[in-house]
């Protein structure tokens, strides 16, 4: 799956996201890897759009790709035991939600940002990914985690990023009702 935005492209493969950022002089590429994820993931496009895309590259019409379906989100089942992942765009930003089923452990989630020069958590709770020595960076907003209450309202669950000793990024989630689904929503 592929999406493009203002100054970036995102390629989704095997649960991972390859983010190509167009800079003023060079392109930076960061790969968000799901460390320890299950293999042979089931992936599907969700909420098909009315539009289609066509890729007419070169003169050889046999290599042209036409009537390619477009979707609002891409869904990966069981990336970790009991945890699904959904990528989608929201107001020109890449978002991804980890959907932690009742009884599943959110501590399984480990992200590696291959191609990052440095990682840090800002005082505001944002994850700052420095791309190069010049200090160019990408910021992921602090995660918003929640559960659905019986009345359908959202109950916020305190959560934050954590950088582990091995350089992977996970989530520190405060006490939550393990008998209900938990959504961890970084942007």
Buried (B, 14 or more C-beta within 10 A) or exposed (E): BEBEBEEBBBBBEEBBBBBBBEEEEEEBEBBBBBBEBBEEBEBEBEEEEEEEEEEEEEEEEEEEEEEEEBBEBBBBBBBBEBBBBBBBBEEEEBBBBBBBBEEBEBEBBBBBBEBBBBBEBEEEEBBBBBBBEEEBBBEBBBBBBBBEEEEEEEBEBEBBBBBEEEEBBBBEBEEBEBEBBBBBBBB
